[in-house]
Structure formats: C-alpha cells, structure tokens
Amino acid sequence: MTADRPHDFGTGAGTGTGTGPDHLGTDEGTGIGIGTAEATDAAPDGGTAALPGAETFATPVADTTDTPVHPARPVDDRGDDGPGGGILGRAHRALTLGIISVVSLVAFEASAVNTAMPVAARALDGIGLYAFGFSAFFTASLFAMALAGEWSDRRGPLGPLFSGIAAFGTGLLIAGAARSMGMFIVGRGVQGIGGGLVVVSLYVVVGRAYPERLRPSIMASFSAAWVVPVIVGPLVAGTVTEHLGWRWVFLAIPVLILLPLVVMLPALRTLPRTRPAPAGGVRQVLGSRRCLLALAVAVGACLLQYAGQHPAWPALLPAAVGLALLAPSIVRLLPRGTFRAARGLPSVVLLRGLAAGALVAAESFIPLMLVTQRGLSATLAGLSLTGGGLTWALGSYVQSRPRLEPHRERLMSLGMVLLALAIALVPLALLDGMPAGIVAAAWTIGGFGMGLNISSAGVLLLKLSRPEEAGSNSASLQMSGALGNVTFVGLGGVLFVAFGGGEIAARASAMTSASGAAGHSAAFVAVFATMALVALTGAVTACRVK
C-alpha cells in the first residue's frame, strides 16, 4: 500500500458533534465503537435508553424476588462474549487470520517487487522509465483511496475490498506478462488501484467488525504481519529472479490471494449491512466531489513527477498544470484545518504525512550513502534497514496495551522524537572511524518510534470519526501519507542535488568509498538534517491530536 509500511486499523466514534472533513468540533464524551453500544441513559421506567446515535443490546429482566441479580454482561455485535474474547477468539478468529493474510501478502509483494524491479526494467529496456514503475502505483492509489472511502460510506466496504483484491492480482499478472516497459507501468497502475481500494476498505471492515477495546490489538497484529515478509521477501524474490526469472515474482503472487479470500469470506458476510445513501450508485460514487478531487490530485502528481524526470524548460508547463490541479484539490480533499494543524482529526491526518514522509525520504538515501560512502554491498545496505521493521512491530504492540490508552497523545509525540533521533544519528556513519553499523542501530530506534506513532494514529483517526465518515476519513489518512512520501522524497532529491549529490547519483555504480567520501558528505547531511526537522515538527503536531 502506501509507503510500503505496516498499515494500522482501528475505529470508533465520539458522542456529540463528532469530527470529520466538515465537522471540526470535538466532544469530550464517551467513545462509542461502530456497531456497539457502550453508553446508555436512564429511562423513565427504570430500564435503559440509548443515547442518540447509539445501538443497544437487549438485557434480560430477571425475577429478583428470591435470587440476587448479577448485571448481565453485554455481548458485542460480533458475538464475542464480553471482555474475555480477543482478536483470535471464536467470534473474530477467521476474519483476523484472513486480514492478516492479506496484509502479509501485500508486504511480501512490496518487498519482492523492490528486489525484482531493476532486473525487470533492464530486461524491458526501460531504465529511463524506472521511476514510473513506482510512481504509477502511487498516482493510481491516490484516486483509488478516495474512491474506496466514498464507496465504503455509501455502499459498505465489501465491494471495494473484493474489487481491490481482484485489481491487485490483475495488475500483477499484467506486469508479469508485459513485453514492454509501457505495459509494465500499466500493470503497476492497476496494482495501485487495487492497493488503494484494499487499504481503505480494510479500515472500515475492522471498524465494523471489532469492538473498540480490540482495535489496538488487531492493528498491532497487522504491523507484526509485515515482519516475516520484510525479512524473507528480498531473499525469496532474489532467488526466484536469478533461477526462474523476474516475471515469476509477479505471476506467482496472484495464486496466493485465494487463501485469504476463502478464510475471511464467511466472516465478512456477517458484517452489518449498510443502507445505501440516496445517491449511492456506481456512477454517483465515481462522479462524487471527493472522487473528482482525488482524480485531479492524481493527475497533478503525475504531471509533477513527469516534470521532475525531465528537468528542462518545456517541463515547466506540465509542472505548472500539475501544481494548479494538485494544490487546491488536496486542500479540499483533506479535513478542513489539516495544513494549519487544527486540533483533533486534522492534526492526526497531518501527522501521518509528516511521519511517513520523513521516514521514507530518509530511508531512500540510506542505501545510497552506505554503498557510495562506505563501500557496502547493496545487500548489506538493504539489511541495515531490516531491524526497523522488527521494532516497528514491537512499537505497535506496546501502544496496544490497555494501560497506555490514556497516554496515546504522548506516545505519538515520543514516537516522532525517536524517529527524529534515528534520522539524526544516520549521518554519523560518514565520520571516519565510526562503524557503519550505527545506521542499523539507529533504524531500530526509528522503527520503534514509527510503531508507536503510526499505529496510534490509526486508532485515533476513526475514534474521532462519525460512523458514516469512517471511509472518507480513512482515505484522507492514507492520502496524507502518500502525499507526504512524494513531497519529502522530492524535497530530499532537490537538497541532495543542490549540495553536490548529483555526481554521486550519476556515478554510483563506479564510485568507491574513498572517492565518494571526498566532498559529497554534505549532500547526505542536508537530506537527513531536514528530515529530522520534519520529524520534530511531527512531534509538536502530535500534541494537538486530541
């Protein structure tokens, strides 16, 4: 999905006014999970009456003449018998395993494709279009995220979920069978549509299927689902590419999609039905304001990326058109107040962009620094980032502990401080006598911080969303992360070239450690210092998420 990182899932709603793109007021009332009832008020007859907007569960009335009455324990909407059941309990086991299988599959695909992409581009004589193999996925997913949010809010999450899985598999087949780089890019775009649909609809599925007390735990398990694929993905993909060919990295994965579908289909059929909105048809969804704005954002991002790949005077025109499309559209697409860090939901959405952008931008330059400045092999340079994936899962697990729930805002701020510290430590590897292993150590710190932050953001986002806005707000969160990636990776590239890194990039394959270290360290320092400042900005923003 976006940023090729663990995705977090969770939801809830607040009593009172709620928050969303058009509702920025918040209420300090009790949180109510979607599809559950956790707040009641006394009724005149001594029973209970639901608060506005909440669903209630029938409580049997016992004969109290001779027998003491014990309060009935409520049963949630999934049939989980009270607080004792967990995400692997009888009521949730099938859905949990199915969704984790989907996340693991996506994680494996992300790691495998990154390994096979250079070979694929070379075989298709498309090195000049190499970057578009990644950007096609991103631009297509931008539109698909908004589409999934609108579709889920109007018709429920099952349609976009299964359509996304089908599109994801189709895109893999197109890319694997491509005979030209152009067709390969088309396949990656179809994959992006599938990925955008899946990630947003899974947010909504979890919000409807799991009570609020289980959402931090299920989200932590999703992060953990990335651990094994991130470790074994590059090794498996490299072996397959060398012995069977790069095409099989793409062609073999669609077969694995069938298992998670079979596992979670029965559980998905029991989800509460969503009554379609008055204008809930497919044409109305595609023609909705959010989808049209998302299309403008995707086209604008594509034009800006094209201009960035062709630094010449003629490229100014597509750059100007792209900026004119992207800037006003994204302001209208994200919750009002996002870019001024308004308290509550807007700050949660903004924080996702800052966190994801800072991490991905810094991470993009770490292998290049280790290869060109320290003389490490590409394999060792890539392995230096593996520890971050492991501690990411650990951080996500830590934030899921119930005793830490009241301190979620502080956890998010601490996570961004740890990320800033990790990024700031990375350029120490450029100093003489400093072991290159400091990068691996630093990235374990950054991964833990991201686990605390990103996972908590997922819990807070939908807790601050009204049920009918769960899809659109989830889409906003994902789009913020995707835009943060593009913005800060692009800024990092500009800084890198401005401080003399262009020569490193042009001669990376031939440059030795000694020649690379002479006079070009400033390019890497500029990138990492800037991204550390972005992360610190995120730490301040985290203070406004509640």
N, C-alpha and C positions, 0 to 999 in steps of 0.2 A: 504494500500500500504506500501511503506517503512516507517518505524518508526512509523506507526500508527499516523500520524500527518496530519494536513491540507496540501493539495497539491496546489501548485501555478501554474498558467498557464499564458502564455504570450509569444509573439514572436515579431520578427522584423528582419530587415536585414540592414546592412550598405552599402552604396555605396562604391565603391572602391574594395580593395582586399578582405575584409571580414575576418572572423576568424573562425576557426574550427580545428579539430584534426590535419590537415596538413597545416593549414594556420594560422600562429600566428601573421601576420602583421595586424594592425588595421588602419582604416582610420577615419579621423575626419569629414567625410562627413555627409550628411543628412541621417537620418534613414528612411528606406522605409519599410512599413509594407508588409508582404507577401500578394500578390494578390491585392495590392493597388498601386496607383501612386501618389506620393506627391512631385516629383521633375521633372521639365521639363526644357528644354533649348530652347532658341530662334531658330526658323527655318529660313532659308533664306527667305521664303515667308511671314514672319511676323507671322506665326502661332506658333505652339509648336512642339517640337520634343522630344521624350522620351530620358532620359539618358539611357546608356547601362544597360540592365537587368531589366528595369522598365516597367510596363504596364501603358498605358494611357487611359484616358476616352475621348470619343468624345465630343467636346464642340461645340454647335450650333453657327453658324456665323449669327449674327443679322444684319438687314439693319440699318445702322447708319445715314442715310441721315437726318431724321427729329426727330428721337427718341434717347434720351440718352441711352447709353449702360450700363447695370449693369453687372458686371462679373458673369458668371454662377457659381453656387455652385456645386462642384464635388459631385458625388454620388459614394459611395464606392461599393465594389464588392458584398455586401450583400443587396444592395438596400436601405440602410439606408440613409435617406435624409439629408446628411451633418452632421454637428457637433451637431445638436439638438437631434439626436437619442441616446439612451442609450442601455445598455445590456438587458433591458426589453422593448425596443421599438419594434415596429411591426416586423422589419426585424430580430431581434435576440431573441425574447421572447421564442419561442418554444425550440430553441437549449439551451438557458441559463437554462431554467427550467429543461430540460432533463438532462443536465450535472450535475447541482446541485443535482438532484435526485440521480444520480449515486454516486456522492461524499458522499451524506448523507447516502446512503445505505452502502457504504464501511466503513464509520465512525461508523455506528451503529454496523456493523459486527465486527469491530475491538474491540469495547468496550464490546460487548456481548460475544465474544469468550474468551476474557481475563477473564471474570467472570465465564464462564462455564468450562474452561479448567481443573481446579483442580478436579472438580467433574467427568468430562469425563475420565481423566487419572486414577482416583481411581476406577471407575466403570469397566474400561477395564483392570484393573490390570497392569497399565503401568506407575506407578510413576517413575520408573527408567528411562523411556524414555520421561519423561515430557518435558524436554528442546527441544527435537527433534520435538515436536508438533509445536514449534515456528520456529526452525531453518530450518525445511523442507520448510516452506513458504518462508523464506529468500533466501535459496540457489536456489530454483526454480525460484524465481522472478528475481534473478541476470541474469540468462540466458534469461529469457523472456524479460527483459528490452532491452537488446542488439538486440534480435530478432525483437522486435517491432520497434526499431529505424531503423534497416535495411529494414524491411518490409515496413514501412511508407515511407521511402525515395524512395524506388523502385516502390511501387505499390499504395501508398496512405494510409491514416490512417483508412479507414473504415474496411478493412479486419482484421487487428489486434485488432481493437476496439470491433467488434462483436464477434470475436473468443475469446477475453479475457473475455468478459461478460459471454459467454457460458461456458468457462472453470471455471470461478469463481463460477458460480452456480453449475456446476457438482461437483467441489471439495467439496462444502458444502453438497451436497447430499451423496457423498461417506463418508465423515467424520461422518455425522449424522446417517448413516446406518451401520457404522463399528462395527464388532464383535470382533475385536482385536485391540490392540494399533498399530500394524504394518499397518493395513488397515487405521486406523485413520490418521497416519502420511502420508500415500499415498494421502489421501484426502486433507490434508493441503498442500502437494506439488502441487497438481493440482490447488488448490486455488492460490498458489503463482505464478504459470504460468499465470493464469488469471489476477491477480493483476498487474504483471509486464507489460503485454500487454496493459492493460487498461490505466495505468497512463501515459505511454509514448505516446500512440496514442491520448489521450486527449490533450496533449500539442500541437501536430501537428494540431488537429482539430481546436483548438482555434486560432492557428496561421493563419490558412487559412480562418476562418470564421469571425474573428473580426478585425476591423481596429486597428491600433496601439494605438490610443487615448483611446480605451475602454479596453485594456488588463489589466491595473492595477485594474480597477473596477471589471472585471469578476473574476480576481484572488482573490480579496478581498472577493467577494461573495462566492467563493469556501471555503475559510477559515471560513467564517461565517456558512457555511453548516455543519461544524463539531460541532458547539456549542451545539445544542439540542441533537444530538446523544451521545455526550460525557457525557452529564448530565443524560439523561434518559436511555442510553444503559445498564449500570450496574444494575440499578434498575429493568428494564424490564427483562433482562436476569436472574437475581437472582430469580425473581418471577416465571418465566417460568420454571427454573431449579427445584425449590422447589415443584411446583404444577403439572407440566406436565412431567418433566424430561429433562435432558441436551440435548437429541437428538433433541428436538424441537427447540432449539436455532439455530441449523444448518439447520434443514429441512424446517423451515418456511420462511427463508430469500429468497431462490430462487424464491418464488412466487412474491416477491416484485420487482424482476428485470424486470418484464414485463412492468410495468408502465413507467419507464424512456425510455425504448426502443420505446414504442408507441409514446411518446411525442416528441422525438427528431428525429425519423426516417425521417419524411418529410424534416426537415431542413438539415439533413445530406446528403440527396440525391441531394441537390442543391450545395454542395461544388464543387469547381473547380476540374476537373479531373486531375489526374497525369499521364503523359505518362510514361509507364514502362521503366526502364533502359534496355539497350541492353541485359543484362543477368538478367532479373527480375523474372524468375520463382521461384516456391517454393523451388525446390532443390538448386537453385543457392543462394537463400536467406539463407537457412539453412547451406549451405556449405561456406558461406562468411567468410572472415577473422575475422570480428567482432564477428560473432556468435560462431565461433570455440574458439576464445579467451575468450568469455563470458562463454562458457561451461567449459573451463579449470579453470576459476576463481570460478565458482560454485562448481565444483568437489573439487578444492583445499580448498575452505572454508568449505565444508562438512567434508573433512578429518581432517582439523584442529579442527573443533568442536568436532568430534569424539574423537580425541586425548585429547582434553580438558576435556571430560567427563570420560576418562579412564587414570588418572594420574599414569602410570606405565611404566616400561622400554619398553615393547612391543609397547606402543603407540608412541614411538619416530619415528618408521618407517612411519606410516601414517602421522605423523606431518611433517616429512621431505619431503615426497612426496607432501603433500598439499601445503607446502610453496614453493616448486620448481614449482608447477603449478600456484599458485596464483600470486606470486610476479612479475615475468616477464610478465605475461599476463595482469595484471591490468595496468602496466606501458604503455603497447602498446594500451590498450583499451581506456584509458582516454586521453584527449587532451595533446599533447606534451607540456611539461613545467608545468604540473599540480603540481608535487611534489616539484618544486622549485618556485612556486607561480609566474609564468610569468604573466606579466600584461595583463589584458583583460580576455578572456574566460577561460584560465586555472585557474586563481585565483577565478573566480566565481564558477567553479566546485570544487576546493579545499575547498572553504569556506563552501559549502554545507556539505561536510563530517565533517568538524570541528564543525559546528553548530549543526548538527543532532547528532553527536557522543557525544559531551559534554552534550547536553540536556538529551538524552536517558540514558547515563551512570549514570548521577547524579540522574535522576528520578527513575531508577531501584532500588536504595538503599534507597530512602526516606521512602517508606512504612516500610521496614525492620527496619530502625532506629527508626521510631515512635512507632512501635509495641514492639520492644525489649528493647528500651532505655527509652521510655516514657510511656509504658503500654497502648497505644491507641488500640482500636479495629481495625481490618482490614478495616472495612467500613469507620471509621473516618480517618484512614491513607490515604485511597484512595481519600476521599473527599478533602483532603488538596491540591490535585493536580488539582482540578476542576477549580479553579479560573484562572489557567494558560491557559486553553482552551478558556475562555471568553476573556481575554485580548489579546490572540493571534489574535482573530478575530478583536479586536479593533486596534491592531497594523497594521494588514493588511489593514484595512480601512484607517488608517492615511496615510500610504505610497502611497495609490492610489490617493491622492489629487493632481490635476494637478500642483498646485503651488510648490509642493515639488519635482517635477520631476528633476529639475536641481541639486538637493542635494541628489540624490539616493545613491551615494557612502558614504556620511556622515551618512545617515540613516542606512545603513548596518553596519557601524562601531559602531554607537550608539547602535544598536540592540545587537551586541556582547558584548559591555561593560555592558549593562543592564543584559544580561544573566550571565556574569561573576559575577556581583554583587549579583544576586539572588542565584547562587550556593554557593558563599562565605558566604551568610547570613544563609544558611540552618543549618550548624553545630552549630550555636549559640543555637539551641534548646537543645543541650546536656548540656548546662550550668545550674547549679542549680538556680532556681528562674526565669528562662526565660520561658515564656509561649510557649507551642507547636505551638500555632497559628502563630508564626513567620514564620514557614515554608509555610503556606498558603499565608501569605503576601508576602514573598519572591518570591513565584512561580507566583504570579500575575505580578511581575516585569519582571521575566524571560519570561513569555508568551508574554508580550507586545514586548519585545526585539526580540523574535523569529518571531513575526508577521511582524515587520519592516524588518528583515533580510531575512527570507526565501521567503517571497512574492516578495521582490525586486530582489532577485537572479533569480526568475523565469522570471521576466520582462527583466532583463539584458541578461540572457543566450541566448535567441533566438533573441534578438536585435543585439547581436554580432555574430549571426549565419547566414550563407547564406541559402536561402530557401531550397536548395537541401540537406543541412546538418541538418535541423531542427530536424529530428527524431533521428539521431545518437547522436547529442549533448544533446538532452533532455534525452536520455538513459544514457549518461555519467553523467549528473547531478544526476539522480536518483540512479545510481550505486554508485556514490561517497557517497551519503547519507547512503545507505545501508552498504557500507564498513566501513564508519565512525562509524555506530552503532556497528558493530561486533568488530571492532578494540578497541574502547574505552570502551565498555562494558567488553570485555575480559581483558583489562588493569585494569579496575576498580576491576574486580574479583581477579586478581593477587595481587593488592595492598591490597585489603581487607583481603585476607588470610595471606599475608606477615606481616601485622600489627596486627594479632591476631583475625581476624574476623571469622576464620573458626569455632571456637567454638560457636559463635553466630548463624551461619547458621545451624550448626548441631543440636542445641538445641533451635531453635527459638520458637517452639511450646510450650515448657515448661518453657522458661525463663521469669522471671518477670522483671519489670522495675528496681528494686533495684539491682538484681544480674547482669542484663545486663549492667548496667552503670558502674560496678566496673571493670575498667581496659581495656575496649574494645572500648572506645570512639575514640582512635587513629585510629582504622581501618576505621571508617566513615570519620574522618577528612582527612585522607590520600586520600581517594577517592574524596571528594568534593574539596579539595585544588587543586588536579591535574586537575580536570575537569574545575575549574575556570581558571587555567593557559591555558588550551586548548582554552577556550572561548576568553581569552585575545589575544592569538595567532591569533584567527579568526578576532579580531578587527583590528590587524595590517594588516592581509591579505586583509581585506575589502578596505584598502587604495589603492589597486592595481587592483581593478576590472574594472577600466576604463583606 
